[in-house]
Amino acid sequence: MSSNGYRLMLVGAIALSLTACNGDNRGDNMEGNLGDADTEIHDRIELQASAVQRVNNDEIEAVLFIEKTAANPKTLSQQINPIIKAALEKAKAYPDVKLMTANQNTNPNYDYKTNRISSWSMRSELRLESTNFEAAGELIGALQDAGIQVSNIAFKVSDAQRQKVENDMITQVTDSFKQRAEVVKKSWGAADYKLVKLSIKSNTHVPDKPYYGDAVATAAMEVDASAAAPLSGGDQRVEMVAQGAIELIK
């Protein structure tokens, strides 16, 4: 395992296919051409190799909210808007943390006996993003002291980190592909090979909903401003895949 905590696994899969083509009679029947002296046989073999790393989730996303009930929407706005405004002001003290307003819903509550509106409820959400877990935990605690609750906390690999890791893995997956090509060359007793085609792509699925730490979210709901939430983001599987074909040289 490297110093950055990544674990590399190289996995290779080989699919063999032999194709024959006639350089002079491309439109003729394949079977009929195999016996011709001018027929040029190409041993074309498809290969696949992959490189896998476990990468630490380095970004936190949290959804916080405040919810109240009052006789009318105007009263709700007067109660909730100042709290949201104060939260955004408080977040300015944490430059490594991005806090922004998100969904806001206002709904009527009905008296089921009379089928008339008896009160109104409002829910306002804040979205928090950061790669600084300590600062994020401190701000979450401070916001909870102001009456704002945590809806959920999620962790993911940041775009910058994912791009860096995938770039580093290109060399690894390319070397793995070359190793597979050498094995095939020796197995078929060929003198050499040439690369026909090669594509390299990320085979990593980025979930719509990142990893959620239930224990972490519970801990975050219980902290106060004097204690940061103990945030631990876990890791994710990142995979790069090389697919291509080589042509054996007899």
N, C-alpha and C positions, 0 to 999 in steps of 0.2 A: 504493500500500500504506500502511495506517495505521501509527501509531507502535507499536501492539502487535503488529505483524507479521502481521496477518490480511490475507488477500487475498479480496476480495469479488467474486463472480461472480453476476450476475443472469440468470436464464434464464426465459423465458416461453413457454408453450405455450397455444394457443388452440384450442378446439373449439367450433364453431358449431352451434347447433340452433335452429330456428325452430318455435315451437309456436303453434297457434291454438286458442282456446277461445271458445265462444259463451256469453255471459253469461246469455242467456234460455233456450237450448235445450241444456243441457249433456249430455243423454242422447242427442241426435240424432247422425246420422252426420256426421263432420267435413267430408267433401267436400261434402255437401249444404248445409252452413251457410256456406261461404266466400262464396257469392254474396248472402247475406242482408244487408240494410242495417243490421240491428242487431248484426251480428257484430263483436266487438271482437278485433282482431289484436294479439297480444303477441309482440314480437320478443325472445325470451329467449336469451341467449348465455352459454355456459359458458366460464370462463377459469381458467387456472392460471399461477402465477408462483412462482419459487423464489429463495432467497438462499443462497449457499454461502460458507463461510469455511474456511480452513485454520487449525486451532487447535493450539497447542503442547500436547503431552502434558505435564501438570504433576504427575503422580503416578506413583510407582514402586511396583511390587509384586515381591517376591522370595521365592523358596522356598529355604530352606537346610535341610541335613540332616546327621545324623551316623549312621553305620552301622557296626555291629561284629558280630563272631561270637565265640561262647564256648560252653562245654560245656553250659550250662543257662541258662534265662531269668533266674533270680535273679542270676547273675553279670553278665548283660547289663544288667539294671536298675541294679546297683551301679556299672557302668562309665558308662552313658549318662545316667542321671538327674542326677547332680551336674553334668555338663557343660551340660545344658539349663538347670538351675537357675542356674548361673553366668552363662549367656548372658542370661537374663532380667534378672538383677541388673545386668549390664553395660549393658543397653539403657536402664536408668533414667537413665543419664548423658546420654542423647540424647532430650530431651523432644519433639522434633519427629518422632521415629520411633516407630512402633507395632510392637512385636514380640510375637508370641503363639505358643503351641504349636499345632500342626496335627496331621497324621496320625501315628500310631505303629503300626508293624506288627512282630509277632514271628512268625517262621516256622521250622519245623524243617528241617534239612538231612539228607538220607538217604544212607546208604552203599548204593550201587546193587548191591553184591555181596551184602550181607546183608539189604538192604531194611529196615534199622533206622536210627533216628535217631542220627546221628554228632555233630551239633552244632546250635546254634541261632543265628539271625541276627535282629537287631533294627535297625529304621530309625525314627528319630524326626525329625520335620520341624518347622521353625519358619517362620512366615509374617511377612514384613516389609512394612510399608506406610508411605509418607511422601511429602510434597510437597517435602521438603528433600533434594535430590539429594546435596548435599555431606555432610550428616550421615549419610544412608543409606549412602553409600560408605565413610565412616569406620567405621561400625559393622560393615558387612559385612567389611571388612578385619580388624577386631579379632576378630570371630567366627571367621574363618578361621585366625587365629593360635592359636585355642583348639581347633582340630581339626574345626571345622564347615565343610562344603562347600556350594557354591552349586549348586542344581539348575537354576534359571532366573531370569531377570530380565525383567520386563515393564513396559511404560509405557502409560498411558492418560490421557484427559482426566478430571479429577476431577469428581464430581457438582456441586460448587459452581461450578466453572469452566464446565461445560457449561450449567448453568442460567442463569448470567450472560450467556453468549454468545447463547443462544437468546432470552433476553428482549430483548437489544439488536437481534437480527435480526428481531424482529416488526415493528418500524417499517420496516425495509428491505424486507421481503417485502410489506408492505402498500402501500408506495409503488410498488413494482414492479407490483402488481396494479392500482392506480389508473392507472398509465401505460398498461397494456395496455387497460384499459377505455376510456381516452380515444382510443387508436388505433382501436379497434373502432367507437366512436361516430362518429368522423370518416369512417371507411371506409364506413359505412352511411348517411352523410348525416343522422344523427339530431341533434335539437336538444339532447338531454341523455340521461342514463340514470339509473336508480335501482338500488341494490343489492338483489338478491333474497335471496341467501344467501352466506355466507362462512365457511370453516373454515380455521384455521391450525394446522399440526401439525409436529412434528419428523419429518423423514424420514431421520434419522441412524441407521444400524445400529451398535449397540454390540456388538462381538464378545464371545463367551463367553471367548475367550482374547485379551487385548490384544496390542498390538504387542510383539514380542520382539526385542531387539537382540542378535544372536549375538556380534558383536564386543565389545559391552559386557559380556556375560556372561563371555566369555573373559577380558577384562581384569580383571573382578572376581575371578575365580578365582585370579589371579596376584598380587593386591595383598597387602600386609601391613598391620599396624596403623598404621604410620607414613605410609602413603600411601593417600589416598582413591581409590576406583574412579572413573575419568573417565566419568561418566554423562551421556548425551545422549539425550533421550527421543523426538525426532522430533515429528511432528504427525499430526493426524487431520482428516478432512473432516466438517464439521458442516453440515447442510442444514435449512432451514425451508421449508415449502411452503404456499402459500395457494391454496385451491380454492374456487370460488364461481360465481355466476351474476349477470348484470346484465340489466335489461330496458330496451330502447331506447325513448326518448320521441321521437316524430316531431315 
